[in-house]
Amino acid sequence: MFKALILIDNDSVEYSLNLIELIHRLAGDEVAYVYGLGINLSGEVKGLDAMIRVNIPMNQQKDSRIFTDIIEQVHKKYQFDSIIILATDFGRMIAPRLAMRLEVGLVADITDVEVDKRGRKLIRPAFSGNIMAKIVCESSPIMASVHPNVFHADELTSEPEIINFIPTELKASTIEVLDILENEQDTIDIREADVLVSAGGGFTKPIDELKVLAEKLNGIVAVSKRLVDCKKAPREIQVGQSGKTVSPSLYIALGIYGSTQHIEGLKNVKEIISVNTDLGAPMNYLANLVVHGDATIFAEKLRARLQE
Ligand SMILES: Cc1cc2nc3c(=O)[nH]c(=O)nc-3n(C[C@H](O)[C@H](O)[C@H](O)COP(=O)(O)OP(=O)(O)OC[C@H]3O[C@@H](n4cnc5c(N)ncnc54)[C@H](O)[C@@H]3O)c2cc1C
């Protein structure tokens, strides 16, 4: 049996549960038994084989050192073959600490896995995204972090066995929680969008001008890293390896070259329309429809046509 643990991120429960699919693939011919670890997690979760619940004071919950202590204690008890952590801000703080503590390697931001006679391989971009490296893991537990939305699990219906775990001898936290501010953004997350109107270096107007077009298509605006780097857009809406992985039905790429790092963020996209002045841009080879021309003019004309 291949025993694996998913750390359930309280702010990204659905994305955390999608990692069940990754574990089943990583198990290969072995039967996977998937545990979830929820710290102060309210509500039910489905699809796991077992759910380990831990309740601690709020200030301890915000303390990555205490979180690491708890996972280490849980691992000592259950001896997992693999521990998978979602690469959210909090997950990124926990994963390297835990790997250090367990004295194993950590493969960050994996995008795929492969299992064959040579063992279990974790796949991730390397050399600035120019190659996909297959990393054979010989230490146990196999530890990896994964961007949200890279894997999708179907039919998360089974009820897990509930295990209430009481950690011992936790240190007092030096963190004091003064206030918790809700995210004030009223836009939906680009990972949830069904249509994305995405601007790159070839789109010359301010991206706010794309909002009406996006709304007409029932979608929202996204960007490539080029626009984030030149401060024309916030990082929350960046698609790609160092941004978010998206899976809309329609992705309109306005003046986006199609670097490997950008394409890395396009997972399960159904249709791509690429608007580019360069017919040889790699994005055009991925696209279902290529418009050879100016991206800003195209966006403006399409908006006007849809508003008519
Ligand atoms: C470690 C690492 C991580 C990275 N992560 C990401 C990531 O998460 N996301 C990401 O996007 N990038 C990422 N990058 C950067 C990436 O390598 C590219 O630099 C970036 O994607 C380029 O963005 P772009 O295609 O919009 O711009 P450009 O490279 O400037 O391309 C502009 C495109 O627009 C076309 N164009 C020019 N003028 C017009 C016009 N008037 N009308 C229509 N088309 C026109 C050009 O032909 C070209 O194809 C990363 C890089 C590294 C090293």
PDBQT file of the ligand as one rigid body, heavy atoms in Angstrom, charges set to zero:
ROOT
HETATM    1  C1  LIG A 401      11.805  31.426 -13.880  1.00  0.00    +0.000 C 
HETATM    2  C2  LIG A 401      10.893  32.127 -14.844  1.00  0.00    +0.000 A 
HETATM    3  C3  LIG A 401       9.534  32.097 -14.598  1.00  0.00    +0.000 A 
HETATM    4  C4  LIG A 401       8.660  32.744 -15.482  1.00  0.00    +0.000 A 
HETATM    5  N1  LIG A 401       7.325  32.673 -15.237  1.00  0.00    +0.000 NA
HETATM    6  C5  LIG A 401       6.461  33.224 -16.125  1.00  0.00    +0.000 A 
HETATM    7  C6  LIG A 401       5.048  33.137 -15.925  1.00  0.00    +0.000 A 
HETATM    8  O1  LIG A 401       4.569  32.618 -14.911  1.00  0.00    +0.000 OA
HETATM    9  N2  LIG A 401       4.253  33.695 -16.863  1.00  0.00    +0.000 N 
HETATM   10  C7  LIG A 401       4.726  34.314 -17.989  1.00  0.00    +0.000 A 
HETATM   11  O2  LIG A 401       3.920  34.808 -18.801  1.00  0.00    +0.000 OA
HETATM   12  N3  LIG A 401       6.055  34.426 -18.189  1.00  0.00    +0.000 NA
HETATM   13  C8  LIG A 401       6.926  33.920 -17.293  1.00  0.00    +0.000 A 
HETATM   14  N4  LIG A 401       8.265  34.072 -17.483  1.00  0.00    +0.000 N 
HETATM   15  C9  LIG A 401       8.732  35.017 -18.538  1.00  0.00    +0.000 C 
HETATM   16  C10 LIG A 401       8.737  34.423 -19.904  1.00  0.00    +0.000 C 
HETATM   17  O3  LIG A 401       9.959  33.789 -20.163  1.00  0.00    +0.000 OA
HETATM   18  C11 LIG A 401       8.527  35.527 -20.966  1.00  0.00    +0.000 C 
HETATM   19  O4  LIG A 401       9.506  36.517 -20.809  1.00  0.00    +0.000 OA
HETATM   20  C12 LIG A 401       7.148  36.185 -20.908  1.00  0.00    +0.000 C 
HETATM   21  O5  LIG A 401       6.149  35.199 -20.884  1.00  0.00    +0.000 OA
HETATM   22  C13 LIG A 401       6.965  37.066 -22.141  1.00  0.00    +0.000 C 
HETATM   23  O6  LIG A 401       5.699  37.650 -22.112  1.00  0.00    +0.000 OA
HETATM   24  P1  LIG A 401       4.961  38.033 -23.461  1.00  0.00    +0.000 P 
HETATM   25  O7  LIG A 401       4.892  36.881 -24.368  1.00  0.00    +0.000 OA
HETATM   26  O8  LIG A 401       3.686  38.712 -23.093  1.00  0.00    +0.000 OA
HETATM   27  O9  LIG A 401       5.908  39.222 -24.031  1.00  0.00    +0.000 OA
HETATM   28  P2  LIG A 401       6.954  39.260 -25.178  1.00  0.00    +0.000 P 
HETATM   29  O10 LIG A 401       7.981  38.221 -25.046  1.00  0.00    +0.000 OA
HETATM   30  O11 LIG A 401       7.384  40.697 -25.208  1.00  0.00    +0.000 OA
HETATM   31  O12 LIG A 401       6.144  38.907 -26.491  1.00  0.00    +0.000 OA
HETATM   32  C14 LIG A 401       5.235  39.810 -27.068  1.00  0.00    +0.000 C 
HETATM   33  C15 LIG A 401       4.527  39.079 -28.200  1.00  0.00    +0.000 C 
HETATM   34  O13 LIG A 401       3.592  39.990 -28.761  1.00  0.00    +0.000 OA
HETATM   35  C16 LIG A 401       3.785  40.055 -30.170  1.00  0.00    +0.000 C 
HETATM   36  N5  LIG A 401       3.469  41.424 -30.565  1.00  0.00    +0.000 N 
HETATM   37  C17 LIG A 401       4.237  42.548 -30.544  1.00  0.00    +0.000 A 
HETATM   38  N6  LIG A 401       3.537  43.625 -30.930  1.00  0.00    +0.000 NA
HETATM   39  C18 LIG A 401       2.290  43.185 -31.205  1.00  0.00    +0.000 A 
HETATM   40  C19 LIG A 401       1.106  43.808 -31.619  1.00  0.00    +0.000 A 
HETATM   41  N7  LIG A 401       1.052  45.134 -31.832  1.00  0.00    +0.000 N 
HETATM   42  N8  LIG A 401      -0.001  43.059 -31.776  1.00  0.00    +0.000 NA
HETATM   43  C20 LIG A 401       0.024  41.706 -31.578  1.00  0.00    +0.000 A 
HETATM   44  N9  LIG A 401       1.122  41.045 -31.181  1.00  0.00    +0.000 NA
HETATM   45  C21 LIG A 401       2.249  41.787 -30.999  1.00  0.00    +0.000 A 
HETATM   46  C22 LIG A 401       5.218  39.685 -30.431  1.00  0.00    +0.000 C 
HETATM   47  O14 LIG A 401       5.334  39.135 -31.727  1.00  0.00    +0.000 OA
HETATM   48  C23 LIG A 401       5.447  38.629 -29.325  1.00  0.00    +0.000 C 
HETATM   49  O15 LIG A 401       5.061  37.356 -29.781  1.00  0.00    +0.000 OA
HETATM   50  C24 LIG A 401       9.161  33.443 -16.616  1.00  0.00    +0.000 A 
HETATM   51  C25 LIG A 401      10.537  33.465 -16.848  1.00  0.00    +0.000 A 
HETATM   52  C26 LIG A 401      11.394  32.822 -15.979  1.00  0.00    +0.000 A 
HETATM   53  C27 LIG A 401      12.866  32.864 -16.259  1.00  0.00    +0.000 C 
ENDROOT
TORSDOF 0
